[in-house]
Amino acid sequence: MKARISGTKPVLREQGFKYGNYEDKFGIVAGTDENNCVKIRILMDEIISVPMQYVVLLNPMLTGEHIVSVVEKITGCEYTVVKFRPLECGLKLRGKRGSKIDENLRTDWLFIVL
């Protein structure tokens, strides 16, 4: 899934996460480590472990994006956005031909995958 690192900047006497050097960087979630931090691939050769509170998974914003759902009955199902709306997206199962909408789900229940 695609993610953004946010909320890491130093505040008052707190040094922040990595001094805020990764603030607003985008990357791909590569798993978790033994400390329950999220491993994020920033560049081809750079993977960093980021505490969960600094990781923001990205919701779809365009037609044609590939996404995964986090709704109870269809968690993990992959779809392609056929019709984008800020509050609800029309989706078809990923890899399925045609533009027929298979599901309509709330945008905040969906996260971008590559």
Backbone as a ProteinNet text record, in pm:
[ID]
protein_1_A
[PRIMARY]
MKARISGTKPVLREQGFKYGNYEDKFGIVAGTDENNCVKIRILMDEIISVPMQYVVLLNPMLTGEHIVSVVEKITGCEYTVVKFRPLECGLKLRGKRGSKIDENLRTDWLFIVL
[TERTIARY]
83.6	0	88.7	34.3	107	80.6	185.6	172.6	252.6	214.3	285.4	326.1	443.7	491.9	454.2	386.1	333.9	337.9	356.4	354.3	487.5	595.7	727.2	814.6	769.8	853.9	873.5	989.5	1015.5	917.7	874.5	785	843.5	866.5	925.1	1051.8	1052.5	1173.4	1178.4	1074.7	1072.6	1150.5	1232.5	1312.1	1234.4	1116.1	1038.4	1097.4	1032.4	1082.8	1188.5	1310.5	1423	1437.4	1409.2	1421.1	1333.2	1229	1139.3	1195.2	1306.2	1370.4	1285.3	1191.9	1108.5	966.8	942.6	809.1	760.7	637.7	570.2	637.4	719.7	777.4	675.5	672.8	584.1	664.4	599.1	665.7	565.5	619.5	538.9	555.4	443.7	449.6	509.7	616.9	687.4	670.5	586.6	564.2	582.1	603.1	628	754.6	811	929.8	894.3	994.4	971.7	918.6	931	880.2	743.1	675.9	545.9	550.6	665.5	677.8	653.2	610.6	583.4	711	748.5	863.6	813.6	876	835.4	955.5	933.8	1038	1023.5	1123.8	1122.3	1183	1297.5	1367	1393.9	1446	1473	1564.4	1657.8	1753.7	1738.5	1628.5	1610.4	1477	1485.3	1366.8	1386.2	1286.2	1295.3	1177.9	1200	1093.7	1033.9	903	832.8	724.2	719	609.5	473.9	376.1	243.4	178.6	198.9	130.4	175.1	285.3	335	302.9	230.8	202.2	58	40.9	-92.1	-107	-200.5	-227.9	-310.7	-285.8	-348.8	-476.4	-580.9	-708.4	-701.2	-784.5	-782.4	-826	-771.2	-806.8	-835.2	-817	-832.8	-899.2	-965.4	-1015.8	-896.9	-905.3	-799.2	-700.5	-706.8	-614.8	-654.2	-554.1	-576.9	-581.1	-681.3	-700.6	-731.7	-725.8	-767.3	-870.3	-970.5	-1075.5	-1045.8	-1100.3	-1086.6	-1223.6	-1322.9	-1457.1	-1462.5	-1528.1	-1529.6	-1546.8	-1653.7	-1681.4	-1591.9	-1532.2	-1447.2	-1307.9	-1259.4	-1125.5	-1022.6	-933	-825.5	-859.5	-984.6	-1021.6	-961.2	-905.1	-844.6	-940.7	-948.9	-1038.5	-964.6	-1029	-984.9	-1096.2	-1059.2	-1158.5	-1209.1	-1339.2	-1402.9	-1467.6	-1524.1	-1590.7	-1548.9	-1474.4	-1428.1	-1521.4	-1556.2	-1626.3	-1560.9	-1553.9	-1485	-1536	-1664.8	-1719.7	-1741.1	-1755.4	-1783.3	-1726.5	-1668	-1610.5	-1684.6	-1698.9	-1750.9	-1632.5	-1638.5	-1523.6	-1556.8	-1455.7	-1467.7	-1354.2	-1375.2	-1271.4	-1147.2	-1031.5	-905	-882.2	-845.8	-819.9	-942.6	-1058.7	-1182.7	-1199.6	-1238	-1255.4	-1388.1	-1393.6	-1516	-1516.9	-1619.4	-1627.7	-1748	-1810.1	-1925.1	-1881.1	-1959	-1927.9	-1976	-1880.7	-1913.3	-1952.7	-1892.6	-1918	-1913.2	-1988.5	-1977.5	-1940.7	-1822.2	-1776	-1730.1	-1737.5	-1689.8	-1541.3	-1499.3	-1360.2	-1266	-1309.5	-1221	-1203.7	-1273.5	-1255.4	-1156.9	-1101.2	-1016.4	-876.4	-775.8	-636.7	-564.5	-478.6	-408.2	-304.2	-300.3	-194.8	-130.8	-13.8	54.5	51.3
-117.3	0	124.5	228.7	355.2	433.4	495.5	566.8	696.9	786.2	913	919.8	973.8	990.7	1132.6	1142.8	1272.2	1285.5	1407.9	1435.8	1411.7	1413	1377.6	1496.8	1616.9	1734.9	1760	1813.1	1845.1	1951.2	1935.5	2031.7	2063.9	2193	2239.7	2161.6	2085.5	2013.5	1870.5	1828.9	1694.6	1698.7	1597.3	1596.3	1546	1489.9	1435.8	1304.3	1243.8	1118.6	1151.9	1107	1130.6	1279.2	1364.4	1510.6	1569.6	1497.3	1546.2	1535.5	1465.1	1453.9	1379.1	1298.1	1220.7	1276.2	1391.5	1452.5	1468.8	1424.3	1432.7	1351.7	1255.7	1164.1	1055.1	1010.2	902.7	775.6	662.3	534.9	421.2	301.1	180.5	99.1	54.3	-27.9	-162.8	-201.5	-326.1	-428	-398.8	-490.7	-422.5	-504.7	-452.5	-517	-455.5	-513.6	-569.3	-615.1	-676.7	-579.6	-450.3	-348.8	-296	-363.8	-321.9	-185.9	-151.4	-32.5	-74.4	19.4	-7.8	14.3	-84.9	-69	-1.6	110.4	184.2	198.5	159.5	175.7	315.1	400.1	538.6	546.5	491.1	484.1	337.5	308.6	169	101.1	174.7	113.2	161.2	228	279.3	234.9	153.8	111.5	158.3	230	275.9	219.9	202.5	159.7	283.9	298.6	418.4	375.6	436.6	405.7	432.5	348.9	354	491.7	569.3	698.3	798.6	772.7	864.6	818.6	707.6	651.2	680.4	740.7	770.2	694.1	597.1	525.8	615.8	609.5	703.4	647.7	729.7	696.7	732.8	667.6	700.7	844.1	900.6	1036.7	1047.3	937.8	940.3	812.8	824.9	708	629.6	497.1	412.3	362.4	416.1	370.5	230.8	153.3	20.8	36	-24.8	-6.4	-140.4	-139.5	-253.8	-201.8	-284.7	-241.1	-288.2	-216.5	-254.9	-269.1	-308.8	-332.6	-477.4	-500.7	-632.3	-750.5	-754.3	-872.6	-884.3	-774.7	-781.6	-723.9	-733.3	-684.4	-755.3	-677.5	-733.8	-752.4	-733.1	-745.6	-628.5	-659.4	-554.8	-512.3	-380.9	-322.1	-215.6	-173	-57.3	45.9	170.6	278.6	310.9	292.9	320.5	458.2	493.6	623.3	681.4	792.2	854.7	965.8	963.9	1073.9	1090.2	1210.2	1230.7	1143.5	1112.3	1033.3	886.7	853.9	715	687.3	569.8	531.7	413.1	414.7	300.5	212.7	84.1	-4.4	-126.8	-177.2	-307.8	-393.6	-523.6	-614.8	-598.3	-597	-576.3	-692.2	-657.6	-756.3	-794.4	-747.8	-776.9	-676.8	-723.5	-634.3	-561	-451.2	-372.3	-262.8	-181.1	-68.5	-80.3	-198.2	-218.9	-207.4	-136.6	-117.7	-239.4	-302.7	-418.5	-378.7	-273.9	-227.9	-75.3	-18.2	122.9	126.8	182.3	186	326	354.4	483.6	497.7	614.7	642.1	620.4	654.5	638.7	493.5	398.3	255.7	194.6	275.5	226	283.7	201	245.6	204.9	292	270.9	161.3	70.3	-30.2	-12.6	-65.7	-55.6	-186.7
0	0	0	-54.3	-60.5	68.6	123.6	250.7	248.4	339.9	359.7	506.2	532.4	669.1	713.5	828.6	871.4	1024.2	1072.4	1216.1	1284.9	1210.2	1264.6	1302	1274.7	1299.6	1449.2	1485.7	1626.5	1677.9	1803.4	1867.4	2004.8	2030.9	2155.7	2188.7	2298.3	2338.2	2285.5	2217.2	2157.3	2026.2	2002.6	1879.7	1759.1	1780.1	1669.6	1621.8	1525.7	1469.3	1364.9	1387.4	1294.9	1261.8	1362.9	1351.1	1240.5	1200.7	1096	956	939.2	807.2	704.6	750.7	658.6	646.9	704	700.3	556.2	530.4	400.2	289.4	324.6	224.9	196	72	30.1	12.8	33.2	14	4.5	-1	-11.8	115.4	174.3	294.8	257.3	329.7	301.1	413.1	511.9	622.3	756.1	860.1	993.9	1048.8	1151.4	1214.2	1351	1425.4	1556.2	1660.4	1638.7	1731.7	1692.2	1599.5	1546.4	1479	1423.8	1340.5	1196.2	1115.7	974.5	894.3	814.6	725.7	599.1	563.6	444.2	351.7	226	124.3	66.4	95	47.8	-91.9	-107.3	-235.5	-264.9	-380.7	-415.9	-314.2	-255.7	-164.6	-19.9	13.3	149.1	207.6	312.7	387	530.5	584.1	722.3	802.6	932.7	1023.3	1087.5	1072.8	1120.4	1218.8	1338.4	1431.2	1365	1399	1336.1	1338.8	1446.4	1457.7	1353	1282.9	1180.4	1038.3	1023.7	891.5	852.7	735	681.6	549.9	547.3	422.8	332.9	203.4	110.8	49	52.5	-10.9	-158.6	-241.7	-384.7	-410.9	-520.4	-559.1	-708.5	-782.4	-927.5	-978.5	-1090	-1160.4	-1214.8	-1210.4	-1263.6	-1159.5	-1037	-933.5	-885.6	-848.2	-791.6	-640.6	-579.2	-436	-369	-236.6	-156.7	-56.7	-25.8	66.1	207.8	305.8	445.9	511.9	433.2	483.7	531.8	644.2	708.6	613.5	537.4	455.3	332.8	286.5	166.6	190.9	313.9	346.3	259.6	201.3	120.2	-26.3	-65.9	-207.5	-284.4	-400.6	-482.5	-593	-611.2	-709.1	-789.9	-898.3	-975.5	-965.9	-943.4	-933.2	-1073.1	-1094.6	-1223.4	-1220.7	-1106.3	-1091.2	-956.5	-960.4	-835.9	-793.4	-665.6	-599.8	-462.9	-409.3	-281.5	-165.9	-163.6	-53.3	-86.6	-215.7	-254.4	-392.9	-409.2	-538.6	-597.8	-729.7	-802.5	-840.4	-808.8	-825.3	-908.2	-977.9	-1042.2	-989.4	-986.7	-939.9	-1025.3	-962.6	-1034.1	-1130.9	-1252.7	-1356	-1436.9	-1396.8	-1466.8	-1580.4	-1696.7	-1812	-1806.1	-1879.4	-1886.4	-1782	-1787.3	-1693.8	-1601.8	-1598.2	-1510.5	-1365.1	-1285.7	-1144	-1065	-992.2	-909.1	-766.9	-716.1	-578.9	-573.9	-483.3	-447.8	-301.1	-269.5	-131.1	-93.2	36.1	87	57.2	14	-22.1	96.1	217.6	332.8	376.3	312.8	338.3	239.5	149.8	41.6	51.1	17	19.8	-107.7	-157.2	-282.5	-268.5	-367.9	-380.2	-516.7	-533.9	-662.6	-735.3
[MASK]
++++++++++++++++++++++++++++++++++++++++++++++++++++++++++++++++++++++++++++++++++++++++++++++++++++++++++++++++++

